[in-house]
Amino acid sequence: MFVKNIGLQYYRNYGLLRLENLGDVNLILGQNAQGKTNLMEALFVLAMTKSHRTSKDRELISFDAPAGAAHIACEVERKYGDLKLELILSAQGKKAKINGLEQRRLSEFIGSLNVVMFAPEDLEIVKGTPGIRRRFLDMEIGQVQPSYLFHLQQYQKVLLQRGNLLKQLWGKESTAKDLLEIWDIQLAEHGVKIVQKRKQFIKKLQKWAEDIHRSITSGGEELKLHYVPSFGDRDTEDEAVLLDKFMLKLSQTREQEIRRGMTLTGPHRDDLSFFINGREAQVYGSQGQQRTTALSLKLAEIELIHEEIGEYPVLLLDDVLSELDPFRQTQLIETFQSKVQTFITATGVEGLNTNKLKGSNLYHVTGGQVEI
């Protein structure tokens, strides 16, 4: 998979931008707040139809946009032929086109371009909040399994409706509480699909991450990934069993949920834990071990996507190389060179392994203007 060019119109601080003849490795330099990350974000949005930095699409549209819309486009080379991708963002919503044909659903567009993003906040995957880890799972599974996004969207809609009802039920008669059963069934039906696919994904990710982590640590550390569900156990994948366990847990926590006005069970409460040599990395791991774990996960993602779709994704490294020590930089660079098209942002070449980055396309960004 290879992005041949990219065009932006009124995206964040960019007016009009067109970059042609992109290379295998593209190094994007510039001071903070000049637009480096915006360019990387645009590629991510083109892949996922949403930003990794904000949930508000309005923030992606330049204040100067004459029609109140932003436009992102690229031509991506795939093994089965080139694709021209376009995404238009406006107050009315999103329009996605493949080779000029508007897609009926965004889920039909997602997966046309596959990316792996590695940013400083991803170093928080190990030691950060459960929400960061859930988001990591949702983003990565979603771009290789569009059906996952459908169930996730439906689950979130039901979760909102059920939460609103719970807030209304405190002190009400039991007959009113029977209305919850309708939402319980829908929540469980979509929820078990999400949990099932997460467990399958983690099992595949474990296979790659374990080998990569062992290599990075010269055989000194063994990495294990454990899914931490809010119902059932971490290994069960059978849909009927999961459905029964989810419904049972919902019935057991119903009174507590009504008192608190929120849903306490489901994939929105699940977590992912990491163990190094049998000890939980979030609690007992050093900063170096936590960073190595995050790096192993990202490198494993690259291989997992290749296994799933038969092509390597595009790698986006946003201000992250300088956060890694020389050894981890070398491990990362040697992984993507000659295999994965890569975009790298940095404020300067200081702290970068420039010997390993020779031959990169070099771009300077200043105030939304890009100099080649």
N, C-alpha and C positions, 0 to 999 in steps of 0.2 A: 504494500500500500504506500502510495507516494503522492503528496500534495504538490502539484506542478505550479500552481499560482494561487494567489488569494487577492480578493478585492473587497474593500470596505467603503461604504457610503454612510456618512453621518453616524458612525458607531463611536460612542463615548467621545473622546477628544479628537477623533479623526474626521476630517471632512471627506476627501476623496483619496483613496490609496489603492494602488495596484502594484503588486509585486510578482514579477515573472521569473521563470527559470530558477525556482527554489532548488537548493542543493540537498545532499544527503544530510549534512550537518549545517544548521543555520544559527549563527551566533548573533544575538541581538543585544547591543550595548546601549546604555543611556542612564542618565541620573534618575533618581526616583521621581515619580509623578509626571513622567514625560510620555508614557504610552506603551512601554514595553509589555507590561502585564496585560494591557488592553488587547494587544495584538494576539497574545497567547490565549486570552479568554475568548476572543472571537473564533479561533479554531475549535476550542472546547464547545462553545455554543453551537457551532455548525455541526458538531458531532452529536451533541446531547439535546439540542434545542433549549437548553437552559444554562445559566451561568453557574460556576462553582463558587462565586463570590457574593451573589445577591439573588433573592427570590423575586425581585421587582424588575420586570423587563423595562419599565420606564427609565431606569437608571442606565440602560444600555444605549439609549437613543440620545444623540447630541441635541443640545438646546437649539442649535442652529439648523436642525433638519427642516427643510422647507415644507415637507408634507407630513411632518411629525412621525417619520419612519426611518429606521435604520436598515441597511441592506448588507448582508455578508454573502460572499460567493467564493467558490473555489472549484478547480478541476482536479479530481483525484484519480490517479491511475490505479485500477484494480486488476486482479488477475484475469477477470472475465471482461475487461474493457473499461474505458474511461467513463467517468461520471461527472456531469456538471451539476454542482449542488448550489442551491440558493435558499437563503432564509431571510424573510422580511419581517421585521418587528415593528409593531405599531400599537397604538392604544386600543385598537380593535382586536388585537391578538397576533398570532403568528401565521405566516404562509410559508410552506416549504415546497420546493420544486426540485425534481430530479430530471435532468436533461430537458428542462422547460415545462415539464408536466407537474401541475400542482398535486400534491399528495392529499388524499382525503383525511388521513389521520397522521399526526406527528410520529406515531409509533411505526408507520410505514417508511418514514424518513430516517429515523434513528438506526444506526448500524451501517449506513452508507459510507460513513467515515468513522473509523475506530481510533480512539486516542487513549493514551495513558498519561495522565497529568501528575507531575511530582512537584509540589510546592512546599515552602517552609511549613505551612500548616499541616501538611501530611506527616511531618515528624511527630505530630500530636496523635496520630492514629493509635499508637501504643499507650501513651500516658494520658491522653486527653479523655474527654467525656464519652459515654456510650453512644451519644448522638453522632459524634464524628465517625465512629466505627460503623454505625448503621448506614450513614450516608455513603461511606466508602463502599459498602456492600451493594447498596441500591444503584449507585452510579455504574459500577463495574459489571454487575449482572445485567443491568438494563440494556447496555449497548450490545451484548451478545445474545440476549434473550428478550426480544420485544414483548413477549407475553407476560414477562415479569412486571414490566412497567404498567401494563393494563391492570393486573391484579393489585399492584401497589396504589395506583390512582383510585381504583374502586374502593380499596380498603380505607384509604384516607378520607374519602367522601363519607363512607359509612361510619367511620370513627368520629367524624365531626358531628353527624346527625345523632349518633348514640350519646355523645358527650352532652349535646344540648338537651336531650331527653333526660339524662341522669340529673342534670341541674334542676329540672322541673319536678322531679319525683320525690324530693325530700319532704317527708310528712304526708305524702299522698296515700290513698288506699291501695291495697294489693292489686285490685283490678287494673289500675293505671299502670302498675309495674309490669303487667303482662305484655304491654306494648314492647317492652325490651326484647322479648323473645324474637320478634321479627328482625330486629337489628342484630341480635346475637347470632342468628343463623347466617346472615349475610357477612357479618364480620368474620365468623369462623371459616366460611367457605373461601373467602379471598385470603384470609390470614394463613391458612394451612398451605396454600399454594406458595405464598411468600417464604414461609419457613422451610418448606420442602426444597425449594430452589436454592435458598441460602445454604442449606446443609450440603447439597450436592456441589455447589460452587466452592465452598470451603474445603471439601474433601479433595477437589481437584487442585485448588490453590495450595493446599498443604503439601501435595506431592512435589510441586515445583519449588515452593518456598523452603522446604526442608533441605533439598539438595543445594540450592543457592546459598542458604545461610551456612551450611556446613563448609561450602567452598570458601566463602568470604572469611570465615573464622578458622580456616586451615584445619578443619575437623575438630575444633575445640568445643563447639557448641551445637546442641541439637534443638531445633525450633519445632514446637508443636502449636497448632491452632485449635482452639476449642470454642464451639458455638455455645452460648449461654442463653437458653430459651426461658421464657417466663412461664411456660407450661411444658409438661412432658420432660423427656431427656434429650441430650444433645445428639444422640445417634439415630433415633427413630425417624424414618422417612416415609413410612407407609401412610398414605393420605387418610384412610379411614380411621386408623389409630390416632393420628394427629387431630382429626376432627373431633373424635370422642373426648380426647384429653382437653382440647380447647373449650368445648361446651361445658365439660365438668368444672373446669377452672372458673369459667364465667359464672356458673351457678353458685360456686362456693364463695366467690368474692362479691356477689351482687349487692348485699347490704352495705358492705364497706364502700363500694363504688358509688352508691346512692348518697351515702354520707359525705363523700369527698367530691362528688360531682365530676368524676373522670373515670375512664376505662383503665384498669390497672393490669390487664393481661393482654398479651398479643405481641406481634413482631415489632411494634413501636416501642416495646419495653425490653427487647432482647439485646444481647451484647455479644462481643467477640473477645476472647482472652488469648494471651500469648504466653507460652511457657518456654523458658530456656533452661535446658538441663533439669527439667522438672520443677523449676521455680518460676512463679508468675512474674513476667517481665515488667508489668506495670508497677508492681509493688517493690520487687527486689532487684530489678535490672538496673545497671548503671546507665548513664546517659548515652555512652557509646554503644551499649548493648541494645538500647531502645532505638537508636538511630540505625543500627545495623538491621534490626528487625523490620523497621519501616522500609529500608532499602531493599531487603530481601522480598518483601511483599510486592513492591513496585516492579522489580525485575521478574518476579513470578507472574504478575499480571500480564506482562508482555508475552511470556511463553504460553500462558493459558489461553489468551486471545488467539494466538497463532494456532494452538491446538484446536480451538473451537471453530475458527472460520477459515483456516488454511492460509492466512496472511498475517504478517506482523503489523501491529498498529503503529500509528505515528506517536512519537514520544515528545512530550512537552515538559521541559525542565525550567521552571520559573523561579529564578533567584535561589536555586537550591544547591548548586555545585559548591559555592563558596561556604555553605553551611557544613559541608562534609570535609573530613580530613583527607590528605593526599591519597592515602591507601583506598578509602571508600570512593573517592573521585575516580581513581584508576579503574576500580572494579566496575563502576557504572559506565564510564566511557568505553572501556573495552567490550562491554556487553552490547552497546548499541552500534558501535562502529562496524560498517560494512554489512549491517543487518537491518537496522531500524532507522527510518528518517527521523531526525531529531531537531527540535527547536530549543535553543538555550537562551535565557535572558540573564544578564548580569549588569551591574553598574560599571564594571571595568574588568580588565583581564587579571587584576591583582587577585591572588588566591586561587586562580584557575590553573589547571595543568595544561599550559599552552602547547607543550610539546605533543600532547595527545590530541589537541584540537587543530593541528595544522591542516590547511586545506579547506577549512570551513568557509562558507559564505558569511561575509561580515556586514552587518547593518548597524547604523547609528540612528537612534531615535531621539528627536528633540521637539517637544511641543506638538506631538502628533504628526511630525514630518519625518520621513524615513530616508536616510541617505545610504546608498549602496556603496 
